[in-house]
Amino acid sequence: MARMYPSQPSIYTNSYVEKLLFEEFQKKLENNYSVIHSKRWIEPQRKGRVRKQGECDFIVLHPTRGILFIEAKPGEKFYCSGLDEPWYCEDGSFFRNPLNQASESQYALISLLEKKLKKIDLPYNIALAFPQAETIGDNLPDNIVPSMIILQPDLKKLQSRINEAISVIRKPLKHPIPPDEFKKIISVLRAEFKITTSLSSSLKRLNQQFFQLEKDQITILNLFECNKRVIVEGCAGSGKTLIATEKAHRMAEQGKNVLLLCFNIPLAEQLRNRMREIGANVDVFNFHGLCEHVVKNAGGEFKIDPNNIHLFWDETCAELLDDFIPKFEKRYDCIIVDEAQDFIEEWWVPISRLLANENDSEYYIFMDPAQNIFGRNSALPFDGFRIKLDTNYRNTLAITNWLNKVCDTNIKASDKIDKGIDPVEIKVKNDDGEREQVHTTINQLIKKEKLDPSQIVLLGKHPLKNSIFKDQQNIGKFKIIETPIVNGHKNGIRYSSIYRFKGLEADCVLFTGINSEPRSDIAEDLRSILLTGGSRAKVLLYLFTRK
């Protein structure tokens, strides 16, 4: 597979044949070929002449074969009447002579290489690509031969045709040019340079892209209109919570009694605050908060058993809820459940009893089985209309690619979000080394890259009291504070376990304690933990692992 620059066609590429050729080059050429797409150029200054500018559709490079400058055109039938005349399509339309375009690109770009690198040892030539056409006539212009034209049948033997086209002028080298020299040629043609900006500025720009995308995600709500029982199964970052929140808002505006449920307390707090901000009359609870609310409002006592706390949260709570529902007056026209993969099967019975009408009330469930970090196998309360969301709108392309590679997922990345910065894995020997690297990274992010401390969160598998930071909670003038929510503490760096941070997100995540001992109360699945923790990072992700 060829190395492509850029890795995918620009969103501004409208040409079907360029998209087709991009895919063909990527698939059909071996990995020692490099292909540059859509290279813009300005020809060197020549006395008394206005400088031309143009674009080369493709540049194919190989360390022994050489360089091929390709001009691609759409259409199945066309003809030319002279060397410098326009080329005409069957429908009467015409375009500028592509031979001239390819030659001008070659002249401008070879001149650029010679200016930057002094000497070019590789052979080079031009070619025309008409991937929708099948044959060519006999009377070709004098400055081109058939092997310099790529037609639809040539796509089956594309690498061979590329090699033939370059070899028309000069034969391949006997030995490849040195790798560093080949890289310099690519670097010059790609116009690689650096204009530095702080990560803080980059985060602001990327967050604007995330905000714009939220409007796109809401369109899925139209599918709810004709279905009162819907199960939404979405990948990390697909907008499940956003859609659930918007649906709750819309139902409340219709005067319906709405219950919005989730598993995590911090997520419930965030959703409750969101509902207040938009003036939506929605009851928002995490499951155990709902149990406490119903029991107390029905005159019961909600008393946690300290001797068997896990049994209380997993079973007793749901039993109390079920017992006190008959004395609880309120019922809901719509129940919306987020994080449903974290719910225990027995919880659904009392939740469903809170519906105003068992058959007619609306019931929406949002879940991601891949983020089942508690290892629960929960059957759902109904088998309704299913919607699958497989595009990640939260994370940059770089983070999505990392999730797919490490967690063996197949999440699609939104083509409207920039690639961003690759996740950084920092290997350490021990706890002291990890703390030192975390301190160094945070200081660099705040002092050099100008991030605000509120943009950063430290994640781990354990609560702070059981983490490597339990005895050392200061990072210079900053103090590690155990809270998943931004709390306004000017010099505080948030710390949270991934179990409490589920459903939340941050611009920058430092994932610590990855290789620490599993929690005794949870059947740990490292892949689910990496997926859940890594996908919390919108733009920057740092992972601290042991050597």
Backbone torsions as a table, in degrees:
resi	resn	phi	psi	omega
1	MET	NA	128.0	-177.5
2	ALA	-68.0	153.3	173.4
3	ARG	-85.0	120.4	-173.6
4	MET	-104.0	137.8	174.4
5	TYR	-125.8	113.6	-5.1
6	PRO	-71.7	179.3	-174.5
7	SER	-71.4	-18.4	175.8
8	GLN	-149.1	156.7	-178.3
9	PRO	-59.9	146.4	176.9
10	SER	-60.3	149.8	177.1
11	ILE	-65.2	-13.7	178.7
12	TYR	-91.4	0.8	178.0
13	THR	-79.5	108.5	-179.4
14	ASN	-97.9	-16.0	-175.5
15	SER	-71.5	121.4	178.4
16	TYR	-63.6	-41.7	-176.4
17	VAL	-68.2	-32.0	176.6
18	GLU	-68.1	-40.4	176.9
19	LYS	-64.4	-40.1	179.0
20	LEU	-63.6	-48.5	-179.1
21	LEU	-65.1	-37.4	177.9
22	PHE	-56.2	-47.6	-179.3
23	GLU	-66.4	-40.6	-179.7
24	GLU	-66.2	-44.0	177.6
25	PHE	-60.3	-44.8	-177.7
26	GLN	-61.4	-40.7	-176.7
27	LYS	-83.7	-38.8	-167.8
28	LYS	-92.3	-21.9	-178.5
29	LEU	-91.9	144.5	-179.2
30	GLU	-70.9	168.8	-171.7
31	ASN	-73.0	-4.9	174.7
32	ASN	-92.3	7.6	172.8
33	TYR	-99.5	143.9	173.1
34	SER	-122.3	143.0	-177.7
35	VAL	-131.4	126.5	176.2
36	ILE	-106.4	127.2	-178.4
37	HIS	-105.0	138.0	171.5
38	SER	57.0	63.4	179.3
39	LYS	-92.6	115.5	177.7
40	ARG	-86.6	148.3	-176.9
41	TRP	-146.4	160.2	169.8
42	ILE	-128.7	127.3	-174.9
43	GLU	-69.7	157.3	179.8
44	PRO	-60.3	151.7	178.7
45	GLN	-67.9	128.0	175.2
46	ARG	-125.1	135.9	-172.6
47	LYS	-57.5	128.5	176.0
48	GLY	80.7	6.8	-178.8
49	ARG	-126.4	144.0	174.5
50	VAL	-76.2	132.8	-177.7
51	ARG	-70.6	133.0	176.5
52	LYS	-86.9	154.3	171.1
53	GLN	-133.7	151.6	-176.9
54	GLY	-163.6	-164.2	-177.6
55	GLU	-144.5	134.6	173.8
56	CYS	-99.8	123.9	-174.4
57	ASP	-63.6	-45.6	179.8
58	PHE	-145.1	143.0	170.0
59	ILE	-123.5	119.5	178.2
60	VAL	-104.8	130.8	-176.1
61	LEU	-127.1	142.5	176.8
62	HIS	-144.7	140.6	-173.2
63	PRO	-68.5	-13.5	172.9
64	THR	-120.3	-38.4	-177.6
65	ARG	-67.4	-43.1	178.8
66	GLY	120.7	-151.1	-173.4
67	ILE	-125.0	135.0	177.6
68	LEU	-125.1	124.8	178.5
69	PHE	-99.2	119.4	-170.4
70	ILE	-116.9	132.0	171.9
71	GLU	-107.4	124.4	-176.6
72	ALA	-109.3	139.8	-179.7
73	LYS	-135.3	145.9	176.3
74	PRO	-84.9	169.3	174.7
75	GLY	113.3	155.1	-179.6
76	GLU	-104.3	-29.2	-179.4
77	LYS	-137.8	132.9	176.4
78	PHE	-160.9	164.8	-178.4
79	TYR	-151.5	162.4	175.3
80	CYS	-132.9	149.4	-176.2
81	SER	-105.4	-5.3	-179.4
82	GLY	-170.0	166.3	-171.9
83	LEU	-60.7	-41.3	-175.8
84	ASP	-106.1	6.7	-178.0
85	GLU	-82.5	161.6	174.8
86	PRO	-64.4	162.1	174.4
87	TRP	-101.5	137.8	-174.5
88	TYR	-110.5	140.9	174.6
89	CYS	-92.1	167.9	-177.7
90	GLU	-61.6	-30.9	-178.3
91	ASP	-82.7	4.4	178.1
92	GLY	96.0	-14.7	177.4
93	SER	-71.7	163.7	-177.9
94	PHE	-144.6	164.1	177.2
95	PHE	-143.4	162.9	-177.4
96	ARG	-62.1	145.7	-179.2
97	ASN	-51.6	112.6	-176.7
98	PRO	-66.9	-25.2	175.8
99	LEU	-62.4	-43.4	177.6
100	ASN	-64.1	-40.7	179.5
101	GLN	-61.8	-46.2	-179.1
102	ALA	-64.7	-40.2	-179.4
103	SER	-65.8	-40.5	179.1
104	GLU	-65.6	-38.6	177.1
105	SER	-63.1	-44.6	-179.9
106	GLN	-61.4	-46.9	-179.3
107	TYR	-60.0	-47.6	-176.4
108	ALA	-65.2	-41.9	-174.4
109	LEU	-80.2	-34.2	174.3
110	ILE	-67.6	-37.9	176.1
111	SER	-61.0	-40.8	178.5
112	LEU	-62.9	-44.6	179.3
113	LEU	-63.2	-41.7	-179.7
114	GLU	-66.6	-34.1	178.7
115	LYS	-69.7	-40.3	-176.2
116	LYS	-82.4	-37.4	-171.9
117	LEU	-113.4	-3.0	177.5
118	LYS	73.2	-44.0	-174.6
119	LYS	-141.7	135.6	178.2
120	ILE	-116.9	112.3	-177.7
121	ASP	-86.4	-15.5	-175.7
122	LEU	-79.2	145.0	169.8
123	PRO	-64.6	157.1	175.8
124	TYR	-153.1	156.6	-179.2
125	ASN	-163.1	178.5	177.1
126	ILE	-114.3	162.5	174.4
127	ALA	-152.3	156.3	174.7
128	LEU	-112.5	141.8	179.4
129	ALA	-122.3	122.7	175.6
130	PHE	-126.0	75.2	-170.6
131	PRO	-71.1	-3.6	175.8
132	GLN	-101.8	-9.3	-178.8
133	ALA	-97.3	154.7	-173.9
134	GLU	-111.7	-31.4	-177.3
135	THR	-137.8	163.7	174.9
136	ILE	-129.0	155.3	179.9
137	GLY	-77.6	176.2	-176.9
138	ASP	-83.6	-29.3	-171.1
139	ASN	-91.9	71.1	-179.7
140	LEU	-80.2	155.0	173.1
141	PRO	-57.0	156.9	-175.0
142	ASP	-67.3	-21.4	-174.8
143	ASN	-95.7	21.0	176.5
144	ILE	-151.0	147.7	176.4
145	VAL	-121.3	161.3	-176.2
146	PRO	-53.7	-35.0	-177.7
147	SER	-70.8	-7.0	176.7
148	MET	-96.9	11.5	179.8
149	ILE	-121.2	128.2	179.4
150	ILE	-103.5	115.3	179.7
151	LEU	-109.3	176.7	-177.9
152	GLN	-56.3	-44.9	178.6
153	PRO	-63.7	-25.6	-178.6
154	ASP	-71.6	-15.1	-179.3
155	LEU	-63.7	-25.2	179.3
156	LYS	-70.7	-26.6	-180.0
157	LYS	-127.5	49.4	-169.3
158	LEU	-62.0	-43.7	-178.2
159	GLN	-62.8	-40.8	178.6
160	SER	-63.1	-42.1	-179.8
161	ARG	-66.1	-39.2	176.9
162	ILE	-59.5	-46.5	-178.9
163	ASN	-63.4	-39.9	178.7
164	GLU	-63.1	-42.2	-177.4
165	ALA	-63.5	-43.0	179.6
166	ILE	-66.6	-37.1	-173.5
167	SER	-75.0	-7.0	-179.9
168	VAL	-59.0	-41.2	-176.2
169	ILE	-91.0	-42.4	-174.3
170	ARG	-149.8	137.0	-176.2
171	LYS	-71.4	158.4	179.6
172	PRO	-62.3	157.4	175.2
173	LEU	-70.1	152.9	178.2
174	LYS	-75.0	-30.3	179.7
175	HIS	-131.5	144.7	179.9
176	PRO	-66.1	148.8	174.9
177	ILE	-68.3	157.1	-178.6
178	PRO	-56.6	143.5	-178.1
179	PRO	-55.2	-39.7	-179.0
180	ASP	-67.2	-33.2	177.0
181	GLU	-69.0	-40.5	178.2
182	PHE	-63.4	-39.9	178.9
183	LYS	-65.4	-36.1	179.0
184	LYS	-65.3	-39.4	178.0
185	ILE	-61.4	-46.8	178.9
186	ILE	-62.6	-41.9	-179.0
187	SER	-61.2	-42.9	178.9
188	VAL	-64.9	-45.0	-178.6
189	LEU	-68.0	-30.1	177.2
190	ARG	-81.6	-8.4	-177.8
191	ALA	57.1	49.0	-179.9
192	GLU	-71.4	128.9	175.9
193	PHE	-157.9	169.3	-178.1
194	LYS	-121.4	128.2	165.9
195	ILE	-119.0	106.3	-169.9
196	THR	-78.6	147.5	172.7
197	THR	-145.8	158.0	180.0
198	SER	-73.8	153.3	175.6
199	LEU	-60.7	-29.5	179.3
200	SER	-59.4	-44.0	178.5
201	SER	-65.9	-39.7	178.3
202	SER	-62.1	-40.4	179.6
203	LEU	-62.9	-40.2	179.0
204	LYS	-62.0	-43.0	-180.0
205	ARG	-65.4	-44.9	-179.2
206	LEU	-65.9	-36.6	179.1
207	ASN	-65.8	-29.6	174.0
208	GLN	-64.7	-37.1	177.5
209	GLN	-66.2	-41.3	178.8
210	PHE	-62.2	-41.3	-178.8
211	PHE	-63.2	-40.6	179.0
212	GLN	-65.3	-35.4	-177.2
213	LEU	-69.5	-26.7	-177.8
214	GLU	-58.0	-33.1	179.0
215	LYS	-65.8	-36.1	178.8
216	ASP	-64.4	-38.0	-176.6
217	GLN	-66.3	-30.2	-175.9
218	ILE	-64.5	-21.7	-178.0
219	THR	-60.5	-21.3	179.6
220	ILE	-65.4	-20.4	-178.8
221	LEU	-63.1	-24.3	179.5
222	ASN	-62.1	-26.6	179.9
223	LEU	-73.1	-13.7	-179.3
224	PHE	-80.7	-19.7	-168.3
225	GLU	-59.8	-35.7	-176.4
226	CYS	-103.4	9.7	-177.0
227	ASN	-134.6	120.2	-177.0
228	LYS	-91.7	-12.0	175.9
229	ARG	-128.5	108.1	-174.2
230	VAL	-130.4	136.3	173.5
231	ILE	-112.2	118.7	179.9
232	VAL	-105.8	114.7	178.3
233	GLU	-107.7	112.2	-174.3
234	GLY	-128.9	148.1	178.1
235	CYS	-72.8	172.8	176.2
236	ALA	-58.8	133.6	176.8
237	GLY	78.2	9.1	-175.9
238	SER	-83.3	-5.1	176.1
239	GLY	95.6	23.3	-178.1
240	LYS	-59.3	-50.1	-177.8
241	THR	-65.5	-38.8	178.0
242	LEU	-60.9	-45.8	-179.4
243	ILE	-67.1	-41.5	178.3
244	ALA	-60.4	-42.0	-179.6
245	THR	-65.0	-44.5	-179.5
246	GLU	-65.5	-38.8	177.8
247	LYS	-63.6	-42.5	177.6
248	ALA	-60.5	-42.0	179.1
249	HIS	-61.1	-47.1	-178.0
250	ARG	-64.1	-40.4	179.3
251	MET	-66.0	-39.6	179.1
252	ALA	-64.4	-36.7	178.9
253	GLU	-65.1	-22.8	177.1
254	GLN	-84.7	4.2	179.3
255	GLY	83.7	14.5	-178.9
256	LYS	-85.1	150.0	169.7
257	ASN	-79.4	119.9	-172.9
258	VAL	-122.5	134.6	173.9
259	LEU	-115.4	122.1	177.3
260	LEU	-110.4	114.7	-174.7
261	LEU	-112.6	148.0	169.6
262	CYS	-147.1	-176.7	-179.6
263	PHE	-96.4	-41.6	-170.8
264	ASN	-83.4	135.2	177.8
265	ILE	-63.1	-49.0	-179.6
266	PRO	-60.2	-38.0	177.9
267	LEU	-65.2	-39.9	177.7
268	ALA	-61.5	-40.8	178.2
269	GLU	-62.5	-42.9	179.8
270	GLN	-64.8	-43.3	179.8
271	LEU	-66.1	-37.7	179.1
272	ARG	-64.2	-42.9	177.8
273	ASN	-63.9	-37.6	178.9
274	ARG	-63.5	-42.7	179.5
275	MET	-63.9	-37.5	177.4
276	ARG	-65.0	-42.2	-178.5
277	GLU	-59.2	-39.6	-176.6
278	ILE	-95.8	4.2	175.9
279	GLY	69.4	32.0	-179.4
280	ALA	-95.0	128.1	179.7
281	ASN	-85.1	81.8	-176.9
282	VAL	-127.2	133.8	173.5
283	ASP	-81.4	121.1	-177.4
284	VAL	-119.6	124.9	178.8
285	PHE	-143.9	152.0	157.6
286	ASN	-80.6	163.8	-171.1
287	PHE	-57.2	-46.6	-177.1
288	HIS	-70.3	-30.4	173.9
289	GLY	-65.2	-37.5	176.1
290	LEU	-62.3	-44.1	179.9
291	CYS	-58.0	-47.4	180.0
292	GLU	-62.7	-42.6	-179.1
293	HIS	-61.0	-48.0	-177.6
294	VAL	-66.2	-46.7	-177.3
295	VAL	-60.2	-48.1	-177.1
296	LYS	-68.6	-39.8	179.7
297	ASN	-69.8	-21.4	177.5
298	ALA	-92.8	8.1	176.1
299	GLY	89.3	10.4	-178.4
300	GLY	-94.0	176.1	178.8
301	GLU	-110.8	127.1	179.7
302	PHE	-105.9	94.5	-173.6
303	LYS	-118.9	120.2	-178.3
304	ILE	-77.5	133.2	178.4
305	ASP	-86.3	105.3	-176.0
306	PRO	-69.0	-17.7	-178.1
307	ASN	-83.2	-19.4	-179.0
308	ASN	-144.9	62.1	-169.0
309	ILE	-66.8	-37.3	-179.4
310	HIS	-67.9	-40.5	176.1
311	LEU	-62.3	-37.6	179.7
312	PHE	-62.2	-49.5	-176.7
313	TRP	-70.3	-34.9	-175.9
314	ASP	-82.2	-34.7	-172.6
315	GLU	-124.4	-51.6	-173.1
316	THR	-60.4	-40.2	180.0
317	CYS	-56.0	-50.3	-178.6
318	ALA	-63.1	-36.6	178.7
319	GLU	-66.5	-41.1	176.7
320	LEU	-62.3	-44.0	178.0
321	LEU	-57.9	-46.5	-179.2
322	ASP	-63.0	-39.1	-178.3
323	ASP	-66.7	-35.7	-171.4
324	PHE	-99.1	-3.4	178.7
325	ILE	-58.6	-41.1	179.1
326	PRO	-58.0	-27.6	-179.4
327	LYS	-93.2	-3.2	179.9
328	PHE	-97.1	120.0	-168.9
329	GLU	-76.1	-33.3	-170.2
330	LYS	-76.2	138.5	172.0
331	ARG	-128.2	160.5	-170.7
332	TYR	-117.0	133.8	175.2
333	ASP	-74.2	-21.3	-178.0
334	CYS	-149.3	127.4	173.9
335	ILE	-117.0	127.9	179.7
336	ILE	-121.2	125.6	-176.8
337	VAL	-118.6	120.4	173.4
338	ASP	-101.5	159.5	-178.9
339	GLU	59.9	35.6	-172.8
340	ALA	-62.2	-22.8	179.1
341	GLN	-65.6	-15.9	-179.9
342	ASP	-92.9	-1.8	-178.1
343	PHE	-87.3	143.8	177.3
344	ILE	-86.3	143.7	-173.2
345	GLU	-51.4	-42.0	-176.5
346	GLU	-68.1	-16.2	179.9
347	TRP	-70.5	-26.9	-173.2
348	TRP	-66.4	-27.5	-177.5
349	VAL	-63.2	-54.8	178.1
350	PRO	-67.6	-33.1	178.2
351	ILE	-60.1	-46.8	-177.4
352	SER	-64.8	-28.2	179.2
353	ARG	-69.5	-13.1	178.0
354	LEU	-83.8	-4.4	176.2
355	LEU	-68.3	140.2	178.5
356	ALA	-65.3	-38.0	178.8
357	ASN	-134.3	119.0	-173.7
358	GLU	-55.5	-34.5	-175.8
359	ASN	-101.9	-28.8	-169.8
360	ASP	-105.2	-19.5	179.8
361	SER	-69.2	155.0	-176.0
362	GLU	-89.2	142.9	-172.2
363	TYR	-143.6	115.4	-177.1
364	TYR	-125.3	132.6	-177.6
365	ILE	-123.3	131.2	179.2
366	PHE	-118.5	133.4	-175.7
367	MET	-156.4	161.4	171.9
368	ASP	-140.6	98.1	-178.6
369	PRO	-56.4	-27.8	-178.8
370	ALA	-68.1	-19.1	179.1
371	GLN	-102.3	27.8	-179.9
372	ASN	-79.3	71.0	-173.0
373	ILE	-75.9	-11.8	177.3
374	PHE	-91.6	-3.7	177.1
375	GLY	68.7	34.4	-177.9
376	ARG	-94.7	146.0	178.4
377	ASN	-117.3	83.1	-170.9
378	SER	-100.9	122.9	171.6
379	ALA	-75.4	145.6	-177.8
380	LEU	-88.1	159.3	-175.4
381	PRO	-75.9	-12.1	178.4
382	PHE	-155.1	164.1	176.5
383	ASP	-115.0	85.0	-173.6
384	GLY	-100.7	-167.3	176.0
385	PHE	-62.4	132.3	-175.0
386	ARG	-110.7	138.3	175.8
387	ILE	-122.9	133.5	179.5
388	LYS	-112.9	126.2	177.9
389	LEU	-110.3	118.0	-174.9
390	ASP	-123.0	13.9	179.2
391	THR	-113.2	131.3	-178.3
392	ASN	-90.1	117.6	178.3
393	TYR	-104.9	-7.1	-175.6
394	ARG	-86.8	-43.1	-169.9
395	ASN	-100.9	157.3	174.1
396	THR	-67.4	165.3	178.5
397	LEU	-59.1	-38.8	-178.4
398	ALA	-62.1	-42.0	-179.8
399	ILE	-71.3	-40.2	177.8
400	THR	-61.2	-43.0	178.1
401	ASN	-61.5	-39.4	178.5
402	TRP	-64.5	-43.4	178.5
403	LEU	-58.7	-45.0	-179.3
404	ASN	-63.2	-39.8	-176.9
405	LYS	-72.0	-47.3	-172.8
406	VAL	-81.2	-35.1	-173.8
407	CYS	-102.6	3.8	177.7
408	ASP	56.2	44.6	176.8
409	THR	-105.9	174.5	179.4
410	ASN	-132.3	55.0	-177.6
411	ILE	-82.3	133.2	176.7
412	LYS	-84.3	140.7	176.7
413	ALA	-95.5	140.5	176.7
414	SER	-65.2	134.9	179.7
415	ASP	-80.9	3.4	-180.0
416	LYS	-99.8	-1.4	-179.9
417	ILE	-112.0	139.4	-179.3
418	ASP	-61.2	161.5	178.1
419	LYS	-61.1	-42.0	-179.5
420	GLY	78.0	-163.5	-174.8
421	ILE	-103.5	134.9	-180.0
422	ASP	-60.9	141.9	173.9
423	PRO	-55.5	144.5	-176.6
424	VAL	-109.4	121.4	175.9
425	GLU	-100.2	124.5	-178.8
426	ILE	-114.1	116.7	-177.7
427	LYS	-91.4	134.0	-178.7
428	VAL	-130.1	161.4	-177.9
429	LYS	-88.2	-36.3	-173.3
430	ASN	-155.6	-174.3	-178.4
431	ASP	-60.5	-42.6	179.5
432	ASP	-61.1	-43.5	178.9
433	GLY	-64.1	-36.5	179.7
434	GLU	-68.7	-44.8	178.3
435	ARG	-60.1	-42.7	-179.6
436	GLU	-61.8	-44.4	-179.3
437	GLN	-68.7	-36.8	176.2
438	VAL	-63.2	-45.1	178.6
439	HIS	-60.3	-45.7	-179.5
440	THR	-61.3	-44.5	-178.2
441	THR	-64.7	-44.6	-179.4
442	ILE	-64.6	-43.2	178.5
443	ASN	-61.0	-40.0	179.3
444	GLN	-66.8	-42.4	-179.2
445	LEU	-62.9	-38.7	-176.0
446	ILE	-83.6	-45.8	-174.0
447	LYS	-80.9	-45.2	-175.6
448	LYS	-88.7	-46.0	-174.3
449	GLU	-90.9	-4.0	171.9
450	LYS	65.8	29.1	174.0
451	LEU	-74.7	147.8	172.3
452	ASP	-82.1	141.0	179.5
453	PRO	-53.4	-29.7	-179.2
454	SER	-67.6	-16.4	179.5
455	GLN	-83.0	-9.4	-173.3
456	ILE	-109.0	140.5	172.0
457	VAL	-137.3	137.2	172.5
458	LEU	-92.3	124.8	177.2
459	LEU	-112.7	146.0	175.4
460	GLY	-149.2	172.2	179.8
461	LYS	-80.5	-20.0	-173.4
462	HIS	-117.9	159.8	170.0
463	PRO	-59.1	162.1	-176.9
464	LEU	-56.7	-38.5	-177.0
465	LYS	-65.7	-17.6	178.7
466	ASN	-112.2	11.0	-176.4
467	SER	-97.1	176.8	178.8
468	ILE	-71.0	-9.8	-178.3
469	PHE	-99.2	6.3	-172.8
470	LYS	-59.5	-34.2	-178.1
471	ASP	-105.1	-5.6	-178.8
472	GLN	-136.7	87.6	-172.4
473	GLN	-106.2	15.2	177.1
474	ASN	-113.5	136.0	174.5
475	ILE	-123.5	91.0	-173.2
476	GLY	62.4	-127.1	179.0
477	LYS	-85.0	-1.5	-178.4
478	PHE	-96.6	145.4	-179.2
479	LYS	-117.7	134.6	176.8
480	ILE	-76.0	124.9	-178.0
481	ILE	-121.0	130.0	-178.6
482	GLU	-81.2	96.7	176.3
483	THR	-161.2	134.9	177.3
484	PRO	-82.6	-17.8	-175.2
485	ILE	-101.7	141.4	174.6
486	VAL	-60.5	122.7	-172.0
487	ASN	-113.3	6.1	176.7
488	GLY	82.1	1.1	177.8
489	HIS	-70.6	114.5	-171.0
490	LYS	-59.6	-39.9	-176.2
491	ASN	-111.0	30.9	-179.2
492	GLY	-105.2	139.5	171.2
493	ILE	-109.8	121.8	-177.3
494	ARG	-68.3	141.8	169.3
495	TYR	-128.6	140.0	176.9
496	SER	-152.1	150.0	167.7
497	SER	-73.7	153.0	180.0
498	ILE	-65.0	-23.2	-179.1
499	TYR	-70.7	-32.2	176.8
500	ARG	-87.0	-18.9	-176.3
501	PHE	-93.6	0.3	178.9
502	LYS	-56.8	135.7	179.2
503	GLY	86.9	-10.7	179.6
504	LEU	-103.4	177.2	-178.0
505	GLU	-154.3	162.2	177.0
506	ALA	-148.4	155.0	177.1
507	ASP	-61.8	-40.8	-175.3
508	CYS	-132.3	125.3	178.9
509	VAL	-118.3	129.3	170.7
510	LEU	-106.9	107.8	-174.4
511	PHE	-92.1	109.6	-174.5
512	THR	-111.7	167.7	174.3
513	GLY	62.7	26.1	-175.9
514	ILE	-62.5	-36.9	-177.7
515	ASN	-96.1	12.4	178.9
516	SER	-72.5	169.0	-179.4
517	GLU	-62.5	143.0	177.9
518	PRO	-64.2	156.4	174.2
519	ARG	-69.8	139.9	-176.0
520	SER	-70.6	-22.0	-174.7
521	ASP	-96.2	2.8	-176.0
522	ILE	-134.6	135.8	174.7
523	ALA	-78.1	95.5	-170.3
524	GLU	-72.9	134.5	171.1
525	ASP	-122.1	108.6	-171.8
526	LEU	-60.1	-36.0	-179.4
527	ARG	-63.0	-44.3	178.7
528	SER	-65.0	-36.8	179.8
529	ILE	-66.4	-44.2	178.3
530	LEU	-64.5	-39.7	178.5
531	LEU	-64.6	-47.9	-177.8
532	THR	-66.9	-46.2	-178.7
533	GLY	-70.0	-45.9	-178.3
534	GLY	-64.1	-35.5	-177.6
535	SER	-76.4	-4.6	174.9
536	ARG	-73.9	-21.1	-175.9
537	ALA	-84.3	117.9	179.3
538	LYS	-74.4	-41.6	-171.7
539	VAL	-128.0	-43.5	-175.2
540	LEU	-121.7	132.2	-179.8
541	LEU	-135.0	124.5	175.8
542	TYR	-120.1	133.1	-178.9
543	LEU	-122.0	129.9	-177.8
544	PHE	-109.0	111.5	-176.2
545	THR	-123.7	162.8	-178.3
546	ARG	-89.1	145.2	179.0
547	LYS	-70.0	NA	NA
